[in-house]
Every structure is written in C-alpha cells, then in structure tokens.
Amino acid sequence: MAGENVIVVSFTEDNSAYEAFTNLKELDAQGQVSIKGAAIVQRGEDGQIVIKDAAGDDQLSATAKGGLIGLLVGILGGPFGVLIGGVTGLLIGSLYDAGDAEQTESVLARISTAITPGHIVLLGEVAERSDDVVDQAMARLGGTVLRRSVEDVEAEVAAAEHAQRAAKREARKQLLETRHSRAKEEIRRIVDGLKARAHELRKRMEAAAHRL
C-alpha cells in the first residue's frame, strides 16, 4: 500500500537484516522511499525486544528510538505488550492469544508475531510511493515484508493505551470494593461482638437482680 507504512522484514539468514538496512538507506538517499525511523531489532527468549547497536548511524538510531519505532519496541516487548498479543508467553490477560494471530485483524498482533524470539528483523517506518520498491529490494536478500499503514498502527496503539487505562481503572475499582467489603465485615464483627457482650451483661444484671 502506497503511503506511510510500518514494515517488518524477516529473513532466512539473520545477517541479511544488516545488508537490508543499508539497502533501505540507499533507497532513501535515491528518493525512492523516505525513512521516518528504522532499526535492526531482536526479540530475546524472555520476550523483550531490543534495538541493536549496529542498527545504523546515531541520528537514525535516535529517530528510531524516539519515534513510532521506539514506541512499538516498548509496546510489543515491554510490560505494555501483555495487552497486545504475540508469541512470547508474556501475554497473561492479553486480548487474544498467539494462536489467533493469523486470523485476527489486529495490526499490533501481526507485527508482534513477525518479530520472532531469537531472530533479527528490520523494523521501519517509511513513506512509500509503491510497495514494489522495498519488496523487491528485500526479496533479493531473502526478506519477507509485512506492511501495515502508520495510520492503522497509531490507531491501535491509542486503543491499546485506552484499554490499559480502562484495565487499571477496573483493577482499582475491584480493589476498593474488596477493601470496602472487608471493612464492612470487620465492622459487622465488632458490632456483633459488642451486642453479644451487651446481651451477656444484661443477663448477668438480671440474674443479680433475682438474687436480691
């Protein structure tokens, strides 16, 4: 799809990702694409995604870390990722599980599953006139391109952030309700205890009165 896209390029050989990154920058220099941010990333077996130091020059690396690419790395590989879905086993309470990734329409889930544990991929935000330019350049290196529009990615990021806030609000609500319930139980226990003591005191007073 022509326009501004997020691309994830996976390779049969991890080392090809570095050459692909160089080729992508060359396409940018030629004016065939425009790189908004790009990086070589890797997901560890623990599910965390890191931007590799060898991803590129300092300026581009800073752009990747501070822009949409950096945000995606944090969402898909960080604590926020439990709301998104993926393949890492960190998805307790996720909106859908990894097995549904192929069927779901979720943009973030598809991007997440494309960044498989232990492998190095090229992750980028690019403006494209045509899909063919990047697709052909990556195909020559054995790369497979997953492409989603920036608009769709940003919309789902916003929706996920909203879901996280809603989940926090619900958690706080349940906590307060639990505390309130416990407080009521404690109050009832104390009051019942006082009533029992008062009843016992009355009985003693009545017994003493009969003895007089």
N, CA, C and O of each residue as an XYZ file, in Angstrom:
848
protein
N       0.847     -1.185      0.000
C       0.000      0.000      0.000
C       0.886      1.239      0.000
O       1.719      1.412      0.890
N       0.713      2.069     -0.963
C       1.492      3.299     -1.021
C       1.098      4.208      0.132
O      -0.039      4.170      0.604
N       2.038      5.022      0.581
C       1.777      5.912      1.702
C       2.762      5.665      2.821
O       3.838      5.110      2.595
N       2.403      6.072      4.029
C       3.277      5.896      5.187
C       2.947      4.571      5.867
O       1.812      4.319      6.271
N       3.970      3.739      5.978
C       3.765      2.390      6.494
C       4.800      2.015      7.542
O       5.901      2.564      7.591
N       4.410      1.066      8.373
C       5.363      0.372      9.235
C       5.649     -0.968      8.573
O       4.727     -1.705      8.224
N       6.922     -1.278      8.404
C       7.300     -2.549      7.791
C       8.121     -3.376      8.775
O       8.926     -2.851      9.544
N       7.893     -4.674      8.723
C       8.722     -5.631      9.457
C       9.253     -6.606      8.424
O       8.483     -7.269      7.728
N      10.560     -6.689      8.327
C      11.169     -7.562      7.323
C      11.956     -8.656      8.039
O      12.920     -8.380      8.753
N      11.534     -9.892      7.839
C      12.228    -11.043      8.415
C      13.002    -11.762      7.322
O      12.643    -11.713      6.146
N      14.074    -12.430      7.737
C      14.999    -13.033      6.775
C      15.307    -14.475      7.140
O      15.256    -14.872      8.304
N      15.625    -15.239      6.115
C      16.046    -16.625      6.363
C      17.400    -16.654      7.048
O      17.686    -17.571      7.819
N      18.235    -15.664      6.778
C      19.531    -15.514      7.443
C      19.557    -14.185      8.178
O      19.349    -13.135      7.571
N      19.813    -14.221      9.488
C      19.762    -13.003     10.290
C      20.702    -11.912      9.794
O      20.373    -10.727      9.851
N      21.881    -12.317      9.305
C      22.861    -11.326      8.856
C      22.357    -10.491      7.686
O      22.840     -9.382      7.455
N      21.390    -11.021      6.954
C      20.850    -10.284      5.816
C      20.131     -9.016      6.261
O      19.971     -8.082      5.475
N      19.701     -8.980      7.514
C      18.981     -7.807      8.016
C      19.865     -6.564      7.972
O      19.388     -5.465      7.691
N      21.148     -6.742      8.249
C      22.056     -5.594      8.256
C      22.273     -5.063      6.839
O      22.301     -3.853      6.618
N      22.426     -5.978      5.886
C      22.575     -5.563      4.494
C      21.289     -4.903      4.001
O      21.332     -3.927      3.252
N      20.155     -5.437      4.422
C      18.871     -4.860      4.033
C      18.715     -3.452      4.587
O      18.138     -2.581      3.936
N      19.226     -3.236      5.778
C      19.150     -1.910      6.384
C      19.952     -0.908      5.550
O      19.515      0.219      5.318
N      21.133     -1.345      5.106
C      21.959     -0.499      4.243
C      21.235     -0.202      2.932
O      21.238      0.930      2.450
N      20.616     -1.236      2.362
C      19.877     -1.041      1.108
C      18.701     -0.084      1.278
O      18.406      0.719      0.393
N      18.040     -0.178      2.420
C      16.909      0.709      2.674
C      17.370      2.163      2.752
O      16.695      3.063      2.252
N      18.512      2.386      3.376
C      19.049      3.751      3.452
C      19.459      4.255      2.077
O      19.341      5.446      1.787
N      19.941      3.349      1.227
C      20.291      3.739     -0.140
C      19.034      4.141     -0.920
O      19.055      5.104     -1.686
N      17.957      3.405     -0.722
C      16.693      3.758     -1.379
C      16.211      5.124     -0.904
O      15.637      5.895     -1.672
N      16.451      5.411      0.369
C      16.086      6.716      0.913
C      16.922      7.813      0.255
O      16.400      8.861     -0.126
N      18.226      7.558      0.128
C      19.120      8.539     -0.486
C      18.753      8.793     -1.949
O      18.954      9.892     -2.467
N      18.216      7.770     -2.602
C      17.816      7.901     -4.001
C      16.429      8.527     -4.163
O      15.986      8.787     -5.282
N      15.761      8.761     -3.061
C      14.442      9.357     -3.120
C      13.325      8.388     -3.454
O      12.199      8.807     -3.724
N      13.628      7.075     -3.439
C      12.594      6.096     -3.780
C      11.677      5.802     -2.590
O      10.511      5.445     -2.764
N      12.216      5.955     -1.389
C      11.419      5.862     -0.169
C      11.920      6.952      0.775
O      12.974      7.548      0.550
N      11.166      7.200      1.815
C      11.594      8.153      2.840
C      11.515      7.464      4.198
O      10.441      7.057      4.641
N      12.673      7.340      4.851
C      12.719      6.664      6.141
C      12.393      7.658      7.257
O      13.082      8.663      7.427
N      11.342      7.364      8.009
C      10.983      8.167      9.177
C      11.694      7.649     10.421
O      11.971      8.400     11.356
N      11.974      6.386     10.413
C      12.673      5.737     11.516
C      12.852      4.274     11.161
O      11.956      3.664     10.578
N      13.992      3.705     11.503
C      14.227      2.296     11.181
C      15.303      1.750     12.090
O      16.168      2.491     12.558
N      15.251      0.464     12.337
C      16.235     -0.154     13.214
C      16.263     -1.649     12.993
O      15.302     -2.257     12.522
N      17.395     -2.218     13.348
C      17.506     -3.663     13.436
C      17.110     -4.027     14.869
O      17.678     -3.498     15.825
N      16.140     -4.926     15.015
C      15.689     -5.290     16.353
C      15.726     -6.799     16.524
O      15.713     -7.562     15.559
N      15.773     -7.199     17.782
C      15.785     -8.630     18.090
C      14.968     -8.872     19.349
O      15.090     -8.152     20.339
N      14.131     -9.902     19.288
C      13.378    -10.301     20.473
C      14.122    -11.439     21.164
O      14.461    -12.444     20.539
N      14.367    -11.270     22.449
C      15.018    -12.320     23.211
C      14.029    -13.405     23.597
O      12.824    -13.259     23.390
N      14.539    -14.491     24.157
C      13.673    -15.578     24.577
C      12.767    -15.155     25.724
O      11.738    -15.785     25.969
N      13.145    -14.084     26.431
C      12.317    -13.572     27.521
C      11.202    -12.654     27.030
O      10.410    -12.150     27.825
N      11.146    -12.441     25.716
C      10.099    -11.615     25.144
C      10.471    -10.167     24.935
O       9.778     -9.452     24.210
N      11.552     -9.715     25.553
C      11.971     -8.332     25.391
C      12.505     -8.084     23.982
O      13.158     -8.946     23.394
N      12.221     -6.904     23.454
C      12.743     -6.517     22.141
C      13.756     -5.409     22.341
O      13.486     -4.420     23.022
N      14.927     -5.581     21.740
C      15.969     -4.573     21.877
C      16.355     -4.054     20.496
O      16.342     -4.791     19.509
N      16.699     -2.769     20.450
C      17.251     -2.179     19.234
C      18.743     -2.435     19.254
O      19.438     -2.012     20.177
N      19.237     -3.124     18.241
C      20.646     -3.489     18.210
C      21.506     -2.258     17.982
O      21.122     -1.351     17.244
N      22.672     -2.229     18.619
C      23.589     -1.094     18.477
C      24.059     -0.923     17.039
O      24.363      0.187     16.602
N      24.116     -2.027     16.315
C      24.623     -1.986     14.939
C      23.554     -1.552     13.949
O      23.746     -1.666     12.739
N      22.419     -1.051     14.457
C      21.306     -0.744     13.568
C      21.608      0.369     12.581
O      21.050      0.379     11.484
N      22.471      1.304     12.939
C      22.726      2.382     11.992
C      23.415      3.553     12.652
O      23.875      3.446     13.788
N      23.490      4.658     11.959
C      24.172      5.827     12.490
C      23.391      6.417     13.658
O      22.215      6.104     13.848
N      24.048      7.271     14.437
C      23.458      7.799     15.659
C      22.163      8.554     15.404
O      21.206      8.422     16.167
N      22.126      9.344     14.340
C      20.949     10.153     14.061
C      19.735      9.281     13.775
O      18.650      9.514     14.309
N      19.927      8.272     12.926
C      18.809      7.401     12.570
C      18.412      6.539     13.759
O      17.228      6.288     13.987
N      19.415      6.086     14.520
C      19.123      5.280     15.697
C      18.309      6.070     16.700
O      17.374      5.541     17.300
N      18.661      7.343     16.887
C      17.919      8.196     17.822
C      16.492      8.401     17.337
O      15.558      8.414     18.138
N      16.318      8.562     16.025
C      14.985      8.734     15.452
C      14.143      7.497     15.688
O      12.965      7.587     16.032
N      14.765      6.330     15.498
C      14.042      5.076     15.691
C      13.615      4.912     17.145
O      12.486      4.512     17.424
N      14.520      5.223     18.068
C      14.222      5.020     19.481
C      13.196      6.018     19.991
O      12.400      5.697     20.873
N      13.207      7.225     19.442
C      12.326      8.254     19.952
C      11.003      8.378     19.224
O      10.110      9.080     19.701
N      10.847      7.720     18.084
C       9.639      7.853     17.281
C       8.707      6.668     17.417
O       8.674      5.995     18.447
N       7.948      6.427     16.356
C       6.974      5.344     16.370
C       7.645      3.985     16.532
O       7.099      3.100     17.190
N       8.828      3.813     15.934
C       9.538      2.534     16.049
C       9.914      2.260     17.502
O       9.734      1.147     17.996
N      10.435      3.275     18.181
C      10.770      3.107     19.589
C       9.543      2.790     20.427
O       9.599      1.975     21.348
N       8.435      3.443     20.101
C       7.185      3.188     20.805
C       6.734      1.748     20.606
O       6.303      1.090     21.553
N       6.833      1.263     19.382
C       6.438     -0.115     19.097
C       7.306     -1.119     19.850
O       6.811     -2.119     20.370
N       8.618     -0.834     19.900
C       9.527     -1.727     20.624
C       9.098     -1.825     22.083
O       9.074     -2.911     22.662
N       8.762     -0.677     22.671
C       8.330     -0.676     24.056
C       7.009     -1.382     24.271
O       6.826     -2.084     25.266
N       6.084     -1.196     23.335
C       4.766     -1.808     23.465
C       4.820     -3.316     23.260
O       4.256     -4.075     24.048
N       5.500     -3.751     22.201
C       5.491     -5.164     21.839
C       6.428     -6.007     22.686
O       6.239     -7.217     22.805
N       7.440     -5.376     23.277
C       8.393     -6.154     24.064
C       8.416     -5.813     25.529
O       9.087     -6.487     26.310
N       7.682     -4.758     25.928
C       7.694     -4.336     27.310
C       6.454     -4.772     28.052
O       5.661     -5.555     27.530
N       6.271     -4.271     29.279
C       5.112     -4.646     30.093
C       3.783     -4.335     29.421
O       2.798     -5.044     29.625
N       3.754     -3.261     28.611
C       2.534     -2.892     27.918
C       2.113     -3.974     26.942
O       0.937     -4.089     26.596
N       3.091     -4.778     26.493
C       2.815     -5.799     25.500
C       1.855     -6.872     25.957
O       1.308     -7.589     25.119
N       1.623     -7.015     27.272
C       0.686     -8.039     27.717
C      -0.718     -7.752     27.232
O      -1.558     -8.651     27.219
N      -0.995     -6.524     26.834
C      -2.321     -6.187     26.327
C      -2.438     -6.399     24.826
O      -3.533     -6.331     24.270
N      -1.322     -6.653     24.177
C      -1.313     -6.622     22.717
C      -1.435     -7.998     22.090
O      -2.233     -8.182     21.171
N      -0.680     -8.949     22.553
C      -0.659    -10.258     21.920
C       0.697    -10.522     21.311
O       1.471     -9.587     21.106
N       1.004    -11.763     21.017
C       2.298    -12.062     20.437
C       2.672    -13.509     20.640
O       1.799    -14.373     20.722
N       3.955    -13.784     20.720
C       4.415    -15.171     20.684
C       5.348    -15.496     21.834
O       6.050    -16.506     21.778
N       5.381    -14.679     22.869
C       6.463    -14.791     23.842
C       6.088    -15.423     25.159
O       6.964    -15.661     25.990
N       4.824    -15.702     25.379
C       4.441    -16.247     26.657
C       4.263    -15.198     27.727
O       4.047    -15.545     28.888
N       4.346    -13.923     27.380
C       4.172    -12.842     28.338
C       2.752    -12.296     28.321
O       2.494    -11.198     28.812
N       1.836    -13.068     27.754
C       0.552    -12.494     27.388
C      -0.572    -12.848     28.350
O      -1.717    -13.001     27.926
N      -0.268    -12.979     29.626
C      -1.308    -13.236     30.607
C      -2.284    -12.069     30.583
O      -1.884    -10.916     30.748
N      -3.546    -12.363     30.382
C      -4.541    -11.298     30.331
C      -4.581    -10.579     29.003
O      -5.166     -9.501     28.910
N      -3.976    -11.143     27.969
C      -3.967    -10.471     26.664
C      -5.356    -10.475     26.047
O      -6.242    -11.221     26.464
N      -5.522     -9.625     25.046
C      -6.819     -9.502     24.407
C      -7.126    -10.692     23.507
O      -8.291    -10.961     23.212
N      -6.113    -11.393     23.076
C      -6.258    -12.588     22.269
C      -4.937    -13.312     22.365
O      -3.929    -12.692     22.705
N      -4.900    -14.608     22.078
C      -3.644    -15.332     22.234
C      -2.913    -15.469     20.912
O      -3.437    -15.133     19.850
N      -1.677    -15.976     21.003
C      -0.808    -16.028     19.837
C      -1.380    -16.907     18.733
O      -1.149    -16.648     17.552
N      -2.124    -17.946     19.109
C      -2.668    -18.849     18.117
C      -3.684    -18.202     17.205
O      -3.975    -18.712     16.123
N      -4.227    -17.072     17.645
C      -5.219    -16.382     16.831
C      -4.615    -15.311     15.946
O      -5.335    -14.627     15.219
N      -3.293    -15.157     15.998
C      -2.649    -14.018     15.334
C      -2.886    -14.006     13.833
O      -3.029    -12.937     13.238
N      -2.931    -15.184     13.212
C      -3.106    -15.223     11.767
C      -4.518    -14.802     11.379
O      -4.732    -14.242     10.304
N      -5.495    -15.079     12.273
C      -6.872    -14.776     11.948
C      -7.298    -13.376     12.393
O      -8.194    -12.780     11.795
N      -6.668    -12.858     13.428
C      -7.096    -11.577     13.963
C      -6.777    -10.444     13.005
O      -5.831    -10.517     12.222
N      -7.574     -9.410     13.080
C      -7.333     -8.233     12.267
C      -6.416     -7.247     12.985
O      -6.140     -6.166     12.465
N      -5.951     -7.607     14.157
C      -5.113     -6.699     14.922
C      -3.798     -6.418     14.210
O      -3.078     -7.340     13.825
N      -3.497     -5.149     14.040
C      -2.246     -4.732     13.405
C      -1.066     -5.058     14.306
O      -0.064     -5.610     13.852
N      -1.185     -4.716     15.587
C      -0.066     -4.919     16.509
C       0.232     -6.394     16.732
O       1.390     -6.775     16.902
N      -0.796     -7.218     16.733
C      -0.570     -8.652     16.900
C       0.224     -9.220     15.733
O       1.118    -10.041     15.935
N      -0.092     -8.793     14.515
C       0.615     -9.289     13.341
C       2.071     -8.822     13.344
O       2.977     -9.583     13.004
N       2.283     -7.566     13.731
C       3.657     -7.067     13.807
C       4.420     -7.831     14.875
O       5.573     -8.214     14.674
N       3.769     -8.049     16.013
C       4.430     -8.744     17.113
C       4.847    -10.155     16.727
O       5.966    -10.575     17.020
N       3.947    -10.894     16.066
C       4.262    -12.273     15.699
C       5.344    -12.346     14.626
O       5.997    -13.378     14.471
N       5.534    -11.263     13.891
C       6.587    -11.247     12.862
C       7.973    -11.087     13.484
O       8.979    -11.399     12.847
N       8.026    -10.602     14.725
C       9.308    -10.441     15.416
C       9.471    -11.647     16.326
O       9.139    -11.591     17.510
N       9.980    -12.729     15.772
C      10.037    -13.994     16.494
C      11.247    -14.059     17.422
O      12.286    -13.472     17.117
N      11.133    -14.761     18.550
C      12.230    -14.850     19.512
C      13.515    -15.394     18.893
O      13.504    -16.378     18.154
N      14.614    -14.732     19.215
C      15.920    -15.188     18.773
C      16.337    -14.734     17.395
O      17.474    -14.965     16.986
N      15.432    -14.087     16.664
C      15.753    -13.665     15.301
C      15.876    -12.149     15.186
O      15.270    -11.398     15.951
N      16.669    -11.724     14.219
C      16.891    -10.304     13.965
C      16.044     -9.888     12.774
O      16.039    -10.556     11.740
N      15.331     -8.787     12.924
C      14.482     -8.299     11.840
C      14.725     -6.812     11.632
O      15.282     -6.127     12.490
N      14.301     -6.338     10.489
C      14.345     -4.917     10.170
C      12.958     -4.337     10.416
O      11.968     -4.790      9.842
N      12.905     -3.338     11.270
C      11.650     -2.688     11.600
C      11.758     -1.232     11.191
O      12.697     -0.544     11.589
N      10.811     -0.759     10.402
C      10.933      0.603      9.912
C       9.606      1.308      9.710
O       8.564      0.683      9.516
N       9.679      2.635      9.762
C       8.550      3.488      9.392
C       8.980      4.239      8.142
O       9.921      5.032      8.179
N       8.294      3.990      7.044
C       8.727      4.540      5.764
C       7.552      5.120      4.992
O       6.417      4.662      5.119
N       7.844      6.126      4.196
C       6.871      6.663      3.244
C       7.224      6.070      1.886
O       8.352      6.210      1.413
N       6.247      5.404      1.257
C       6.496      4.683      0.015
C       5.565      5.170     -1.094
O       4.390      5.464     -0.872
N       6.133      5.243     -2.281
C       5.306      5.539     -3.448
C       4.654      4.272     -3.962
O       3.561      4.303     -4.528
N       5.343      3.149     -3.756
C       4.844      1.856     -4.211
C       5.436      0.768     -3.321
O       6.558      0.899     -2.830
N       4.679     -0.299     -3.118
C       5.191     -1.426     -2.335
C       6.365     -2.106     -3.020
O       7.251     -2.648     -2.360
N       6.364     -2.074     -4.334
C       7.320     -2.872     -5.109
C       8.772     -2.526     -4.803
O       9.626     -3.413     -4.797
N       9.065     -1.262     -4.551
C      10.460     -0.842     -4.357
C      11.089     -1.585     -3.193
O      12.129     -2.224     -3.353
N      10.463     -1.507     -2.015
C      11.003     -2.175     -0.836
C      10.870     -3.689     -0.963
O      11.791     -4.426     -0.613
N       9.728     -4.152     -1.459
C       9.512     -5.601     -1.565
C      10.576     -6.267     -2.428
O      11.097     -7.324     -2.071
N      10.898     -5.653     -3.560
C      11.897     -6.253     -4.447
C      13.293     -6.195     -3.846
O      14.066     -7.144     -3.976
N      13.620     -5.086     -3.191
C      14.936     -4.962     -2.565
C      15.119     -5.985     -1.454
O      16.200     -6.554     -1.302
N      14.073     -6.218     -0.681
C      14.157     -7.180      0.423
C      14.135     -8.621     -0.095
O      14.814     -9.493      0.447
N      13.360     -8.860     -1.134
C      13.258    -10.215     -1.685
C      14.606    -10.709     -2.193
O      14.913    -11.897     -2.095
N      15.414     -9.796     -2.736
C      16.743    -10.190     -3.234
C      17.629    -10.707     -2.112
O      18.599    -11.422     -2.364
N      17.300    -10.350     -0.870
C      18.086    -10.798      0.281
C      17.356    -11.882      1.076
O      17.745    -12.212      2.196
N      16.305    -12.424      0.488
C      15.536    -13.462      1.169
C      14.625    -12.911      2.242
O      14.250    -13.626      3.172
N      14.263    -11.630      2.120
C      13.427    -10.993      3.121
C      11.951    -11.048      2.781
O      11.564    -10.929      1.618
N      11.131    -11.230      3.802
C       9.682    -11.209      3.666
C       9.157     -9.970      4.370
O       9.457     -9.743      5.542
N       8.375     -9.168      3.659
C       7.918     -7.883      4.186
C       6.481     -7.984      4.688
O       5.578     -8.397      3.960
N       6.290     -7.599      5.948
C       4.953     -7.385      6.480
C       4.757     -5.878      6.545
O       5.609     -5.159      7.066
N       3.645     -5.403      6.020
C       3.436     -3.958      5.907
C       2.065     -3.589      6.465
O       1.054     -4.199      6.116
N       2.048     -2.587      7.333
C       0.803     -2.054      7.858
C       0.877     -0.529      7.840
O       1.948      0.037      8.062
N      -0.226      0.133      7.583
C      -0.209      1.589      7.485
C       0.064      2.215      8.844
O      -0.360      1.701      9.879
N       0.784      3.342      8.823
C       1.070      4.072     10.057
C      -0.231      4.478     10.738
O      -0.336      4.451     11.964
N      -1.217      4.854      9.936
C      -2.495      5.283     10.485
C      -3.136      4.173     11.312
O      -3.650      4.414     12.405
N      -3.099      2.955     10.774
C      -3.692      1.816     11.483
C      -2.889      1.481     12.736
O      -3.460      1.167     13.781
N      -1.570      1.548     12.627
C      -0.718      1.252     13.776
C      -0.977      2.250     14.900
O      -1.159      1.864     16.054
N      -0.992      3.529     14.555
C      -1.195      4.563     15.574
C      -2.585      4.443     16.205
O      -2.747      4.652     17.407
N      -3.583      4.105     15.388
C      -4.937      3.959     15.919
C      -5.000      2.822     16.925
O      -5.670      2.937     17.951
N      -4.305      1.722     16.640
C      -4.353      0.594     17.560
C      -3.493      0.842     18.793
O      -3.821      0.367     19.880
N      -2.405      1.576     18.637
C      -1.603      1.961     19.799
C      -2.465      2.781     20.755
O      -2.448      2.561     21.967
N      -3.217      3.726     20.197
C      -4.087      4.559     21.029
C      -5.164      3.713     21.696
O      -5.481      3.920     22.867
N      -5.729      2.763     20.956
C      -6.764      1.895     21.515
C      -6.202      1.023     22.631
O      -6.860      0.806     23.648
N      -4.985      0.525     22.439
C      -4.357     -0.314     23.457
C      -4.060      0.487     24.710
O      -4.223     -0.004     25.827
N      -3.621      1.728     24.517
C      -3.333      2.582     25.669
C      -4.620      2.856     26.440
O      -4.629      2.877     27.671
N      -5.708      3.066     25.695
C      -7.001      3.275     26.324
C      -7.420      2.027     27.093
O      -7.958      2.124     28.195
N      -7.172      0.853     26.512
C      -7.521     -0.409     27.172
C      -6.724     -0.580     28.460
O      -7.240     -1.070     29.464
N      -5.461     -0.169     28.415
C      -4.628     -0.274     29.612
C      -5.182      0.614     30.726
O      -5.258      0.200     31.883
N      -5.562      1.823     30.370
C      -6.131      2.728     31.371
C      -7.428      2.159     31.936
O      -7.673      2.219     33.141
N      -8.252      1.609     31.051
C      -9.516      1.029     31.499
C      -9.266     -0.151     32.429
O      -9.972     -0.331     33.422
N      -8.259     -0.952     32.103
C      -7.924     -2.104     32.942
C      -7.454     -1.646     34.318
O      -7.797     -2.253     35.332
N      -6.667     -0.572     34.349
C      -6.200     -0.041     35.628
C      -7.365      0.473     36.452
O      -7.446      0.240     37.658
N      -8.276      1.184     35.773
C      -9.438      1.707     36.492
C     -10.268      0.575     37.077
O     -10.724      0.657     38.218
N     -10.463     -0.483     36.293
C     -11.238     -1.625     36.763
C     -10.544     -2.310     37.932
O     -11.189     -2.728     38.894
N      -9.209     -2.421     37.836
C      -8.447     -3.048     38.921
C      -8.584     -2.234     40.208
O      -8.770     -2.792     41.289
N      -8.489     -0.896     40.077
C      -8.630     -0.047     41.266
C     -10.037     -0.164     41.849
O     -10.214     -0.205     43.067
N     -11.043     -0.217     40.958
C     -12.420     -0.344     41.409
C     -12.619     -1.631     42.207
O     -13.234     -1.624     43.273
N     -12.086     -2.742     41.672
C     -12.223     -4.018     42.357
C     -11.494     -4.004     43.691
O     -11.976     -4.566     44.674
N     -10.332     -3.363     43.725
C      -9.573     -3.278     44.969
C     -10.345     -2.501     46.023
O     -10.427     -2.922     47.177
N     -10.915     -1.360     45.625
C     -11.681     -0.549     46.566
C     -12.910     -1.296     47.060
O     -13.269     -1.223     48.235
N     -13.556     -2.023     46.134
C     -14.732     -2.789     46.528
C     -14.357     -3.885     47.518
O     -15.086     -4.159     48.471
N     -13.192     -4.512     47.269
C     -12.729     -5.553     48.184
C     -12.419     -4.972     49.550
O     -12.784     -5.542     50.579
N     -11.743     -3.834     49.549
C     -11.435     -3.178     50.817
C     -12.719     -2.794     51.542
O     -12.847     -2.996     52.749
N     -13.672     -2.235     50.790
C     -14.924     -1.820     51.390
C     -15.652     -3.019     51.973
O     -16.215     -2.946     53.066
N     -15.637     -4.136     51.229
C     -16.290     -5.341     51.696
C     -15.646     -5.839     52.979
O     -16.338     -6.231     53.919
N     -14.314     -5.822     53.015
C     -13.613     -6.268     54.210
C     -13.902     -5.335     55.371
O     -14.055     -5.784     56.507
N     -13.979     -4.045     55.095
C     -14.267     -3.081     56.150
C     -15.653     -3.339     56.731
O     -15.840     -3.301     57.947
N     -16.620     -3.601     55.861
C     -17.970     -3.881     56.329
C     -18.001     -5.146     57.174
O     -18.700     -5.206     58.186
N     -17.246     -6.152     56.762
C     -17.188     -7.395     57.522
C     -16.570     -7.160     58.903
O     -17.026     -7.703     59.909
N     -15.528     -6.344     58.920
C     -14.863     -6.045     60.184
C     -15.796     -5.264     61.113
O     -15.876     -5.533     62.312
N     -16.499     -4.288     60.526
C     -17.461     -3.506     61.321
C     -18.539     -4.426     61.885
O     -18.902     -4.330     63.057
N     -19.050     -5.327     61.029
C     -20.090     -6.243     61.478
C     -19.579     -7.141     62.601
O     -20.303     -7.406     63.561
N     -18.349     -7.604     62.489
C     -17.780     -8.466     63.530
C     -17.684     -7.724     64.863
O     -18.019     -8.266     65.916
N     -17.216     -6.467     64.796
C     -17.079     -5.682     66.023
C     -18.440     -5.407     66.647
O     -18.623     -5.570     67.853
N     -19.405     -4.983     65.808
C     -20.741     -4.675     66.315
C     -21.388     -5.921     66.909
O     -21.989     -5.863     67.982
N     -21.262     -7.047     66.210
C     -21.845     -8.281     66.733
C     -21.210     -8.657     68.066
O     -21.880     -9.137     68.981
N     -19.889     -8.426     68.154
C     -19.212     -8.712     69.410
C     -19.713     -7.844     70.548
O     -19.908     -8.320     71.666
N     -19.922     -6.562     70.254
C     -20.436     -5.644     71.273
C     -21.855     -6.024     71.690
O     -22.195     -5.969     72.871
N     -22.681     -6.409     70.716
C     -24.041     -6.836     71.034
C     -24.017     -8.066     71.936
O     -24.787     -8.157     72.892
N     -23.131     -9.008     71.629
C     -23.040    -10.222     72.434
C     -22.610     -9.899     73.858
O     -23.137    -10.458     74.819
N     -21.645     -8.989     73.982
C     -21.186     -8.590     75.314
C     -22.300     -7.874     76.075
O     -22.485     -8.091     77.272
N     -23.052     -7.005     75.353
C     -24.157     -6.284     75.995
C     -25.230     -7.264     76.465
O     -25.783     -7.122     77.555
N     -25.517     -8.271     75.615
C     -26.517     -9.270     75.960
C     -26.081    -10.058     77.197
O     -26.873    -10.312     78.104
N     -24.809    -10.433     77.208
C     -24.277    -11.179     78.346
C     -24.308    -10.327     79.608
O     -24.607    -10.833     80.690
N     -24.004     -9.045     79.482
C     -24.034     -8.152     80.637
C     -25.457     -8.015     81.178
O     -25.674     -7.990     82.389
N     -26.428     -7.927     80.254
C     -27.822     -7.825     80.674
C     -28.267     -9.070     81.431
O     -28.975     -8.980     82.434
N     -27.854    -10.206     80.950
C     -28.212    -11.459     81.610
C     -27.631    -11.511     83.015
O     -28.294    -11.950     83.954
N     -26.396    -11.062     83.151
C     -25.774    -11.066     84.475
C     -26.495    -10.101     85.423
O     -26.703    -10.399     86.599
N     -26.869     -8.938     84.882
C     -27.558     -7.955     85.707
C     -28.937     -8.485     86.145
O     -29.361     -8.292     87.284
N     -29.630     -9.170     85.191
C     -30.934     -9.727     85.528
C     -30.792    -10.843     86.567
O     -31.614    -10.960     87.476
N     -29.737    -11.667     86.426
C     -29.520    -12.753     87.401
C     -29.214    -12.183     88.774
O     -29.690    -12.694     89.787
N     -28.418    -11.120     88.804
C     -28.103    -10.493     90.089
C     -29.339     -9.895     90.722
O     -29.487     -9.942     91.943
N     -30.236     -9.329     89.918
C     -31.442     -8.721     90.440
C     -32.340     -9.759     91.056
O     -32.993     -9.484     92.063
N     -32.397    -10.974     90.469
C     -33.245    -12.053     91.005
C     -32.735    -12.531     92.347
O     -33.510    -12.959     93.202
N     -31.408    -12.455     92.530
C     -30.845    -12.937     93.783
C     -31.101    -11.973     94.936
O     -31.000    -12.349     96.104
N     -31.426    -10.749     94.606
C     -31.690     -9.755     95.655
C     -33.083     -9.934     96.260
O     -33.468     -9.183     97.156
